[in-house]
Amino acid sequence: MNKKFGLTIIALVVTMSAGFTNVYADPASDRAKIQQVQTQRNDLENKIGMMDHQIETIMSKISINENTITKTQKDIKENQINIAKAEDNIKEEQILFDKRMRVMYMNGSSGYIDVILGSTDIADLISRFEDIKTIIKFDQNVINDLKTKQTAINLKKVELATENTTLLSLRDDNKKKLATLTKQKSDQTVLVAQLNAEEKQYGAQLVTDEAIAARQVAEARQAVIAAEHATAVRQATAANQATIAASQVAAANQAPPTNQVEQGSTAFSSNSVLAYASTFLGVPYVWGGTSPSGFDCSGFTQYVFAHFGVNLPRVSEDQQNVGTLVSRDNLQPGDLVFFGTPAHHVGIYVGNGNMINAPHTGAVIRIQTLNNDFTYGRRVN
């Protein structure tokens, strides 16, 4: 037994030193790097999904703000027209007042006292006095009306100007927030692209290293078989040599077991919802998209379930209130899976910890593992 072990070690050393002195294959390290890259990418894609949701909210606020600005500016224009009319009325009233004063002056009267002193008798005096009271009251009403209209006009001007300034400031704030989020999302998208490139690089290296390792093992096995066979030939009889040779040939020709992971395609295609959803694989993500020309996450789930007569709300945070709550352990293919509270992302569960979804801007509809911030599922069919 020790001799056989010694021959095995010698054969391995000879093979490794002869054929692979300058090559070091480390598939385990490659897999670890790929796993690390995938984790980082999933985190970034999750952040991008949340940013898409925030951008959608800000875009909605901007739309409401723009409508309010339009209405306020329309009110300002109408108020300007009303101001012009009021100013014209004020001018007309002022002209009437000035004419009356001018007539009194031209008739030789310097004021209301002269009018009273010019009376011929008591009846005329009383009559003139009552007329003057009426004129004075009218003058006072004209003056008060002018002041009231001027005050109202000034207040309305200030009110509308303040409201317009506030709305314009809000517009600037929302646009700055949108620009900041768009820049951040763009940066995250660049990082995702870099991680995708790294994953491809590590994947290619893994294929190379696995091929090298497989070749090393095969050559080492052949070396061991050859060494054992040479020893057996020298020590055994012809009959034993035949038996050993047959055993060695059988061992050499026996393929090592392979670990294949079933993808569950039969179960996948048997589910009508998933079968229909899978026809959109590769369709690009489009913010606000609700058709096969481009989907966002909730637009995709809404479109798929609508095909089967299930009317889902438009956005993910409303869709998460539909159907029956399902925990991660009880998920079944076809369940909706949500991320965040309120939900900022939604997909359709396909089994084995995977979902089909429209991930984020720059991506396409695809099947991927559930993100780290998975919250819960909802069963709607």
Sine and cosine of phi, psi and omega as CSV:
sin_phi,cos_phi,sin_psi,cos_psi,sin_omega,cos_omega
0.00,0.00,-0.68,0.73,0.01,-1.00
-0.92,0.39,-0.58,0.81,0.00,-1.00
-0.92,0.39,-0.66,0.75,0.03,-1.00
-0.90,0.44,-0.68,0.73,0.03,-1.00
-0.88,0.47,-0.64,0.77,0.01,-1.00
-0.90,0.44,-0.65,0.76,0.03,-1.00
-0.91,0.42,-0.61,0.79,0.01,-1.00
-0.89,0.46,-0.74,0.67,0.00,-1.00
-0.87,0.50,-0.70,0.71,-0.01,-1.00
-0.88,0.48,-0.69,0.72,-0.02,-1.00
-0.89,0.46,-0.68,0.74,0.01,-1.00
-0.90,0.44,-0.69,0.72,-0.01,-1.00
-0.90,0.43,-0.69,0.72,-0.01,-1.00
-0.89,0.46,-0.71,0.71,-0.04,-1.00
-0.90,0.43,-0.73,0.69,-0.04,-1.00
-0.90,0.43,-0.66,0.75,-0.05,-1.00
-0.96,0.27,-0.50,0.86,-0.05,-1.00
-0.98,0.20,-0.68,0.74,-0.14,-0.99
-0.97,-0.22,-0.36,0.93,-0.16,-0.99
-0.68,-0.74,0.66,0.75,0.00,-1.00
-0.87,0.49,-0.63,0.78,-0.10,-1.00
-0.96,-0.27,0.22,0.97,-0.03,-1.00
-0.85,-0.52,0.79,-0.62,0.04,-1.00
-0.84,-0.55,0.91,-0.41,-0.01,-1.00
-0.98,-0.19,0.80,-0.60,-0.02,-1.00
-0.71,-0.70,0.96,0.27,-0.01,-1.00
-0.86,0.52,-0.58,0.82,-0.02,-1.00
-0.88,0.48,-0.67,0.74,0.03,-1.00
-0.90,0.43,-0.64,0.77,0.03,-1.00
-0.88,0.48,-0.69,0.73,0.00,-1.00
-0.90,0.44,-0.64,0.77,0.02,-1.00
-0.89,0.46,-0.67,0.74,0.02,-1.00
-0.90,0.43,-0.68,0.74,0.02,-1.00
-0.88,0.47,-0.69,0.73,0.02,-1.00
-0.88,0.47,-0.66,0.75,0.01,-1.00
-0.90,0.43,-0.69,0.72,0.02,-1.00
-0.89,0.46,-0.68,0.74,-0.01,-1.00
-0.90,0.44,-0.63,0.77,0.04,-1.00
-0.90,0.44,-0.72,0.69,0.02,-1.00
-0.88,0.47,-0.67,0.75,-0.01,-1.00
-0.91,0.41,-0.66,0.75,0.03,-1.00
-0.87,0.49,-0.65,0.76,0.03,-1.00
-0.89,0.46,-0.70,0.72,0.00,-1.00
-0.91,0.42,-0.67,0.74,0.00,-1.00
-0.91,0.42,-0.56,0.83,0.07,-1.00
-0.90,0.43,-0.68,0.73,0.04,-1.00
-0.89,0.46,-0.67,0.75,0.01,-1.00
-0.89,0.46,-0.65,0.76,0.04,-1.00
-0.88,0.48,-0.65,0.76,0.04,-1.00
-0.91,0.40,-0.61,0.79,0.03,-1.00
-0.91,0.41,-0.62,0.78,0.06,-1.00
-0.85,0.52,-0.66,0.76,0.01,-1.00
-0.91,0.41,-0.66,0.75,0.01,-1.00
-0.91,0.41,-0.64,0.77,0.03,-1.00
-0.89,0.46,-0.66,0.75,0.02,-1.00
-0.87,0.49,-0.66,0.75,0.01,-1.00
-0.90,0.43,-0.71,0.71,-0.01,-1.00
-0.91,0.41,-0.65,0.76,0.03,-1.00
-0.87,0.50,-0.62,0.79,0.04,-1.00
-0.91,0.41,-0.67,0.74,0.03,-1.00
-0.90,0.43,-0.65,0.76,0.02,-1.00
-0.88,0.47,-0.66,0.75,0.00,-1.00
-0.89,0.46,-0.71,0.71,0.02,-1.00
-0.89,0.45,-0.68,0.73,-0.01,-1.00
-0.89,0.46,-0.66,0.75,-0.01,-1.00
-0.90,0.43,-0.63,0.77,0.04,-1.00
-0.90,0.44,-0.64,0.77,0.01,-1.00
-0.92,0.39,-0.65,0.76,0.04,-1.00
-0.87,0.49,-0.70,0.72,0.01,-1.00
-0.86,0.51,-0.70,0.71,0.00,-1.00
-0.91,0.42,-0.68,0.73,-0.01,-1.00
-0.89,0.45,-0.69,0.72,0.01,-1.00
-0.91,0.41,-0.53,0.85,0.09,-1.00
-0.91,0.41,-0.67,0.74,0.04,-1.00
-0.89,0.46,-0.61,0.79,0.02,-1.00
-0.88,0.47,-0.69,0.72,0.01,-1.00
-0.90,0.45,-0.68,0.73,0.02,-1.00
-0.90,0.43,-0.63,0.78,0.01,-1.00
-0.91,0.41,-0.60,0.80,0.05,-1.00
-0.89,0.46,-0.62,0.78,0.06,-1.00
-0.90,0.44,-0.70,0.71,0.02,-1.00
-0.90,0.44,-0.61,0.79,0.03,-1.00
-0.89,0.46,-0.70,0.71,0.00,-1.00
-0.87,0.49,-0.67,0.74,0.02,-1.00
-0.90,0.44,-0.69,0.72,-0.01,-1.00
-0.89,0.45,-0.65,0.76,0.02,-1.00
-0.91,0.42,-0.61,0.79,0.06,-1.00
-0.89,0.45,-0.68,0.74,0.03,-1.00
-0.89,0.45,-0.65,0.76,0.02,-1.00
-0.88,0.47,-0.68,0.73,0.01,-1.00
-0.88,0.47,-0.67,0.74,0.01,-1.00
-0.89,0.46,-0.70,0.72,0.02,-1.00
-0.90,0.43,-0.62,0.78,0.03,-1.00
-0.91,0.42,-0.63,0.77,0.01,-1.00
-0.89,0.46,-0.69,0.73,0.02,-1.00
-0.87,0.48,-0.69,0.72,0.00,-1.00
-0.89,0.46,-0.69,0.73,0.00,-1.00
-0.90,0.44,-0.64,0.77,0.02,-1.00
-0.88,0.48,-0.68,0.73,-0.02,-1.00
-0.90,0.44,-0.68,0.73,0.03,-1.00
-0.90,0.44,-0.61,0.80,-0.01,-1.00
-0.93,0.36,-0.62,0.78,0.04,-1.00
-0.90,0.45,-0.67,0.74,0.03,-1.00
-0.89,0.47,-0.65,0.76,-0.01,-1.00
-0.92,0.40,-0.68,0.73,-0.03,-1.00
-0.92,0.38,-0.43,0.90,0.02,-1.00
-1.00,0.09,0.09,1.00,0.08,-1.00
1.00,0.04,0.17,0.98,0.01,-1.00
-0.99,-0.15,0.77,-0.64,-0.01,-1.00
-1.00,-0.06,0.00,1.00,0.02,-1.00
0.25,-0.97,-0.14,-0.99,-0.05,-1.00
-0.92,0.40,-0.49,0.87,-0.01,-1.00
-0.90,0.43,-0.67,0.74,0.02,-1.00
-0.88,0.47,-0.59,0.80,0.02,-1.00
-0.89,0.45,-0.67,0.74,-0.01,-1.00
-0.93,0.37,-0.70,0.72,-0.03,-1.00
-0.91,0.41,-0.37,0.93,-0.01,-1.00
-0.99,0.12,0.10,1.00,-0.02,-1.00
-0.95,0.32,0.50,-0.86,-0.08,-1.00
-1.00,-0.05,-0.48,0.88,0.01,-1.00
-0.43,-0.90,-0.07,-1.00,-0.05,-1.00
-0.89,0.46,-0.69,0.72,-0.02,-1.00
-0.89,0.46,-0.67,0.74,0.02,-1.00
-0.92,0.40,-0.61,0.79,0.01,-1.00
-0.89,0.46,-0.73,0.68,0.00,-1.00
-0.89,0.45,-0.67,0.74,0.00,-1.00
-0.89,0.46,-0.72,0.70,0.02,-1.00
-0.90,0.43,-0.63,0.78,0.00,-1.00
-0.88,0.48,-0.70,0.72,0.02,-1.00
-0.90,0.43,-0.61,0.79,0.04,-1.00
-0.89,0.45,-0.68,0.74,0.00,-1.00
-0.90,0.43,-0.65,0.76,0.04,-1.00
-0.86,0.52,-0.67,0.74,0.01,-1.00
-0.90,0.44,-0.68,0.74,0.00,-1.00
-0.91,0.42,-0.70,0.71,0.00,-1.00
-0.88,0.48,-0.69,0.72,0.02,-1.00
-0.88,0.47,-0.67,0.74,0.02,-1.00
-0.88,0.47,-0.70,0.71,0.02,-1.00
-0.86,0.51,-0.68,0.73,-0.02,-1.00
-0.90,0.43,-0.65,0.76,0.03,-1.00
-0.89,0.45,-0.64,0.77,0.03,-1.00
-0.88,0.47,-0.71,0.70,-0.01,-1.00
-0.89,0.45,-0.72,0.70,0.01,-1.00
-0.89,0.46,-0.66,0.75,0.01,-1.00
-0.89,0.45,-0.66,0.75,0.04,-1.00
-0.87,0.49,-0.71,0.71,-0.01,-1.00
-0.90,0.43,-0.66,0.75,0.00,-1.00
-0.90,0.44,-0.72,0.70,0.00,-1.00
-0.90,0.43,-0.66,0.75,0.01,-1.00
-0.90,0.44,-0.67,0.74,0.02,-1.00
-0.89,0.45,-0.71,0.70,0.00,-1.00
-0.89,0.46,-0.65,0.76,0.00,-1.00
-0.90,0.44,-0.70,0.71,-0.01,-1.00
-0.90,0.43,-0.66,0.75,0.02,-1.00
-0.89,0.45,-0.68,0.73,-0.01,-1.00
-0.90,0.43,-0.64,0.77,0.05,-1.00
-0.86,0.50,-0.74,0.67,-0.03,-1.00
-0.90,0.44,-0.68,0.73,-0.03,-1.00
-0.88,0.48,-0.76,0.65,-0.03,-1.00
-0.93,0.37,-0.62,0.79,0.02,-1.00
-0.91,0.42,-0.65,0.76,0.03,-1.00
-0.90,0.43,-0.72,0.69,0.01,-1.00
-0.88,0.48,-0.67,0.74,0.00,-1.00
-0.90,0.43,-0.66,0.75,0.03,-1.00
-0.89,0.46,-0.69,0.73,0.02,-1.00
-0.88,0.47,-0.70,0.71,-0.02,-1.00
-0.91,0.40,-0.65,0.76,0.02,-1.00
-0.92,0.40,-0.60,0.80,0.05,-1.00
-0.91,0.41,-0.65,0.76,0.05,-1.00
-0.90,0.45,-0.63,0.77,0.05,-1.00
-0.86,0.51,-0.71,0.70,0.00,-1.00
-0.89,0.46,-0.67,0.74,0.01,-1.00
-0.89,0.46,-0.72,0.69,-0.01,-1.00
-0.90,0.44,-0.64,0.77,0.01,-1.00
-0.92,0.39,-0.61,0.79,0.05,-1.00
-0.91,0.42,-0.69,0.73,0.04,-1.00
-0.88,0.48,-0.68,0.73,0.00,-1.00
-0.89,0.46,-0.68,0.73,0.01,-1.00
-0.90,0.44,-0.66,0.75,0.01,-1.00
-0.89,0.45,-0.74,0.68,0.00,-1.00
-0.90,0.44,-0.66,0.75,0.01,-1.00
-0.89,0.46,-0.65,0.76,0.04,-1.00
-0.91,0.42,-0.70,0.71,0.01,-1.00
-0.88,0.47,-0.67,0.74,0.01,-1.00
-0.91,0.42,-0.63,0.78,0.04,-1.00
-0.88,0.48,-0.68,0.73,0.03,-1.00
-0.89,0.46,-0.68,0.73,0.00,-1.00
-0.90,0.43,-0.61,0.79,0.01,-1.00
-0.90,0.43,-0.62,0.79,0.06,-1.00
-0.89,0.46,-0.67,0.74,0.01,-1.00
-0.90,0.44,-0.63,0.77,0.04,-1.00
-0.88,0.48,-0.68,0.74,0.03,-1.00
-0.88,0.47,-0.65,0.76,0.03,-1.00
-0.90,0.43,-0.66,0.76,0.02,-1.00
-0.92,0.39,-0.60,0.80,0.06,-1.00
-0.88,0.48,-0.66,0.75,0.02,-1.00
-0.90,0.43,-0.67,0.74,0.03,-1.00
-0.89,0.45,-0.65,0.76,0.00,-1.00
-0.88,0.47,-0.67,0.74,0.04,-1.00
-0.89,0.45,-0.65,0.76,0.00,-1.00
-0.90,0.44,-0.74,0.67,0.02,-1.00
-0.91,0.40,-0.57,0.82,0.04,-1.00
-0.90,0.44,-0.68,0.74,0.05,-1.00
-0.90,0.44,-0.64,0.76,0.03,-1.00
-0.91,0.42,-0.61,0.79,0.03,-1.00
-0.88,0.47,-0.70,0.72,0.03,-1.00
-0.86,0.51,-0.70,0.71,0.01,-1.00
-0.89,0.46,-0.73,0.68,-0.04,-1.00
-0.91,0.41,-0.61,0.79,0.04,-1.00
-0.91,0.42,-0.63,0.78,0.04,-1.00
-0.90,0.43,-0.67,0.74,0.03,-1.00
-0.90,0.45,-0.72,0.70,-0.02,-1.00
-0.89,0.45,-0.66,0.75,0.01,-1.00
-0.90,0.44,-0.64,0.77,0.02,-1.00
-0.92,0.40,-0.64,0.77,0.04,-1.00
-0.88,0.47,-0.71,0.70,0.00,-1.00
-0.89,0.45,-0.69,0.73,-0.02,-1.00
-0.89,0.46,-0.68,0.73,-0.01,-1.00
-0.93,0.36,-0.61,0.79,0.05,-1.00
-0.91,0.42,-0.65,0.76,0.02,-1.00
-0.89,0.45,-0.68,0.74,0.03,-1.00
-0.89,0.45,-0.61,0.79,0.02,-1.00
-0.91,0.41,-0.67,0.75,0.03,-1.00
-0.90,0.44,-0.70,0.71,0.00,-1.00
-0.87,0.49,-0.69,0.73,-0.01,-1.00
-0.89,0.45,-0.66,0.75,-0.01,-1.00
-0.92,0.40,-0.70,0.72,0.01,-1.00
-0.90,0.43,-0.63,0.78,-0.01,-1.00
-0.90,0.43,-0.67,0.74,0.01,-1.00
-0.88,0.47,-0.65,0.76,0.02,-1.00
-0.91,0.41,-0.67,0.74,-0.02,-1.00
-0.90,0.43,-0.60,0.80,-0.01,-1.00
-0.89,0.45,-0.63,0.78,-0.04,-1.00
-0.96,0.28,-0.50,0.87,-0.16,-0.99
-0.97,-0.24,-0.37,0.93,-0.13,-0.99
-0.98,-0.20,0.24,-0.97,0.08,-1.00
-0.98,0.19,0.15,-0.99,-0.01,-1.00
-0.87,0.50,-0.65,0.76,0.00,-1.00
-0.91,0.42,-0.68,0.73,0.01,-1.00
-0.91,0.40,-0.60,0.80,0.02,-1.00
-0.88,0.48,-0.65,0.76,0.00,-1.00
-0.90,0.44,-0.68,0.73,-0.01,-1.00
-0.90,0.44,-0.71,0.70,-0.01,-1.00
-0.90,0.43,-0.68,0.74,-0.01,-1.00
-0.88,0.48,-0.68,0.73,0.02,-1.00
-0.89,0.46,-0.67,0.75,0.00,-1.00
-0.90,0.44,-0.65,0.76,0.00,-1.00
-0.92,0.39,-0.65,0.76,0.02,-1.00
-0.89,0.46,-0.69,0.72,0.02,-1.00
-0.89,0.46,-0.66,0.75,0.01,-1.00
-0.92,0.39,-0.64,0.77,-0.03,-1.00
-0.93,0.38,-0.55,0.83,-0.06,-1.00
-1.00,0.07,-0.16,0.99,-0.02,-1.00
-0.97,0.24,0.87,-0.50,-0.02,-1.00
-0.97,0.23,0.68,-0.73,0.05,-1.00
-0.90,0.43,0.55,-0.83,-0.02,-1.00
-0.88,0.48,0.56,-0.83,0.02,-1.00
-0.94,-0.34,0.56,-0.83,0.03,-1.00
-0.98,-0.21,0.99,-0.16,-0.01,-1.00
-0.96,-0.27,0.68,-0.73,0.01,-1.00
-0.98,-0.18,0.87,-0.50,0.05,-1.00
-0.94,0.34,0.70,-0.72,-0.04,-1.00
-1.00,0.05,-0.11,0.99,0.02,-1.00
0.93,0.36,0.56,0.83,-0.09,-1.00
-0.91,0.41,-0.55,0.84,-0.01,-1.00
-0.91,0.41,-0.73,0.68,0.01,-1.00
-0.89,0.45,-0.60,0.80,-0.03,-1.00
-0.90,0.44,-0.76,0.65,-0.08,-1.00
-0.96,0.29,-0.36,0.93,0.00,-1.00
-0.96,0.27,-0.30,0.95,0.05,-1.00
-1.00,0.03,0.90,-0.44,-0.11,-0.99
-0.88,0.47,-0.58,0.81,0.01,-1.00
-0.90,0.43,-0.74,0.68,-0.02,-1.00
-0.93,0.36,-0.59,0.81,0.02,-1.00
-0.88,0.47,-0.66,0.75,0.02,-1.00
-0.94,0.33,-0.68,0.73,-0.01,-1.00
-0.87,0.49,-0.59,0.81,-0.06,-1.00
-0.93,0.36,-0.29,0.96,0.02,-1.00
-0.94,0.35,-0.22,0.98,-0.02,-1.00
-0.98,-0.21,0.15,0.99,0.05,-1.00
-0.83,0.56,0.75,-0.66,-0.01,-1.00
1.00,-0.09,-0.18,0.98,0.06,-1.00
-0.93,0.37,0.71,-0.70,-0.09,-1.00
-0.94,0.33,0.49,-0.87,0.13,-0.99
-0.96,0.27,0.77,-0.64,0.07,-1.00
-0.74,-0.68,0.83,-0.56,0.00,-1.00
-0.87,0.49,0.79,-0.61,-0.04,-1.00
0.98,0.19,0.06,1.00,-0.07,-1.00
-0.96,0.28,0.66,-0.75,-0.03,-1.00
-0.70,-0.72,0.35,0.94,-0.04,-1.00
-0.62,-0.78,0.25,-0.97,-0.02,-1.00
-0.87,0.50,-0.19,0.98,0.09,-1.00
-0.97,0.22,-0.24,0.97,0.03,-1.00
0.19,-0.98,0.73,-0.68,-0.01,-1.00
-0.84,-0.54,0.50,-0.87,0.38,-0.92
-0.99,-0.14,-0.01,-1.00,-0.18,-0.98
-0.87,0.48,-0.76,0.65,-0.05,-1.00
-0.97,0.23,-0.48,0.88,0.07,-1.00
-0.90,0.44,-0.60,0.80,0.02,-1.00
-0.91,0.41,-0.77,0.64,-0.03,-1.00
-0.90,0.43,-0.62,0.78,0.02,-1.00
-0.89,0.47,-0.69,0.73,-0.04,-1.00
-0.91,0.41,-0.69,0.72,-0.03,-1.00
-0.89,0.45,-0.75,0.66,-0.06,-1.00
-0.95,0.32,-0.48,0.88,0.06,-1.00
-0.89,0.47,-0.50,0.86,0.03,-1.00
-0.87,0.49,-0.44,0.90,-0.02,-1.00
-0.96,-0.29,0.30,0.95,0.08,-1.00
0.99,0.15,0.23,0.97,0.02,-1.00
-0.98,-0.21,0.90,-0.44,-0.05,-1.00
-1.00,-0.06,0.97,-0.24,0.04,-1.00
-1.00,-0.04,0.49,-0.87,0.12,-0.99
-0.87,0.49,0.20,-0.98,-0.13,-0.99
-0.96,0.27,-0.65,0.76,-0.14,-0.99
-0.94,-0.35,0.38,-0.93,-0.12,-0.99
-0.89,0.46,-0.61,0.79,-0.06,-1.00
-0.93,0.36,-0.35,0.93,0.11,-0.99
-1.00,0.01,-0.57,0.82,0.02,-1.00
-0.89,0.46,-0.48,0.88,-0.06,-1.00
-0.95,0.32,-0.06,1.00,0.05,-1.00
-0.98,-0.18,0.03,1.00,-0.06,-1.00
-0.99,-0.12,0.57,-0.82,0.11,-0.99
0.99,0.17,-0.36,-0.93,-0.08,-1.00
-0.95,-0.31,0.68,-0.73,0.01,-1.00
-0.91,0.42,0.70,-0.71,0.00,-1.00
-0.74,-0.68,0.77,-0.64,0.04,-1.00
-0.98,0.20,0.20,-0.98,-0.02,-1.00
-0.87,0.50,-0.64,0.77,-0.05,-1.00
-0.93,0.37,-0.40,0.92,-0.06,-1.00
-0.96,-0.27,0.20,0.98,0.01,-1.00
-0.88,0.47,0.61,-0.79,0.09,-1.00
-0.79,-0.62,0.48,-0.88,0.05,-1.00
-0.80,0.60,0.71,-0.70,-0.03,-1.00
0.99,-0.17,-0.22,0.97,0.06,-1.00
-0.96,0.29,0.52,-0.86,0.14,-0.99
-0.98,0.19,0.66,-0.75,0.05,-1.00
-0.87,-0.50,0.73,-0.68,-0.12,-0.99
-0.88,-0.48,0.42,-0.91,-0.05,-1.00
-0.72,-0.69,0.86,-0.51,0.02,-1.00
1.00,-0.03,0.40,-0.92,0.05,-1.00
-0.71,-0.70,0.95,-0.32,-0.03,1.00
-0.92,0.39,0.39,-0.92,-0.11,-0.99
-0.90,0.44,0.73,-0.69,0.11,-0.99
-0.95,-0.31,-0.08,1.00,0.00,-1.00
-0.43,-0.90,0.49,-0.87,0.01,-1.00
-0.56,-0.83,0.54,-0.84,0.07,-1.00
-0.57,-0.82,-0.08,-1.00,0.03,-1.00
-0.88,-0.47,0.82,-0.58,-0.06,-1.00
-0.94,0.34,0.70,-0.71,0.01,-1.00
-0.90,-0.43,-0.05,1.00,-0.01,-1.00
0.97,-0.26,0.31,-0.95,0.04,-1.00
0.84,0.55,0.55,0.83,0.04,-1.00
0.97,0.26,0.28,0.96,-0.04,-1.00
-0.89,-0.45,0.34,-0.94,0.04,-1.00
-0.63,-0.77,0.37,-0.93,0.17,-0.99
-0.96,-0.28,0.75,-0.67,-0.12,-0.99
-0.33,-0.94,0.26,-0.96,0.18,-0.98
-0.99,-0.13,0.98,-0.19,-0.24,-0.97
-0.93,0.37,-0.84,0.54,-0.14,-0.99
-0.14,-0.99,0.13,-0.99,0.03,-1.00
-0.84,0.54,0.73,-0.69,0.00,-1.00
1.00,-0.05,-0.15,0.99,0.00,-1.00
-0.94,-0.33,0.00,-1.00,0.03,-1.00
-0.80,-0.60,0.26,-0.97,0.07,-1.00
-0.88,0.47,0.77,-0.63,-0.09,-1.00
-0.42,-0.91,0.17,-0.99,0.08,-1.00
-0.98,-0.19,0.76,-0.65,-0.01,-1.00
-0.48,-0.88,0.19,-0.98,0.00,-1.00
-0.94,0.34,0.40,-0.92,0.06,-1.00
-0.88,0.48,0.69,-0.72,0.01,-1.00
-0.92,0.40,0.28,-0.96,-0.06,-1.00
-0.89,0.45,-0.48,0.88,-0.08,-1.00
-0.99,-0.12,0.48,0.87,0.07,-1.00
-0.81,0.58,0.73,-0.68,-0.06,-1.00
-0.97,-0.22,-0.87,0.50,0.04,-1.00
-0.17,-0.99,0.09,-1.00,0.02,-1.00
-0.92,-0.39,0.26,-0.97,0.09,-1.00
-0.70,-0.71,0.73,-0.68,0.01,-1.00
-0.98,-0.22,0.88,-0.47,-0.10,-1.00
-0.90,-0.44,-0.04,1.00,-0.01,-1.00
-0.81,-0.58,0.00,0.00,0.00,0.00
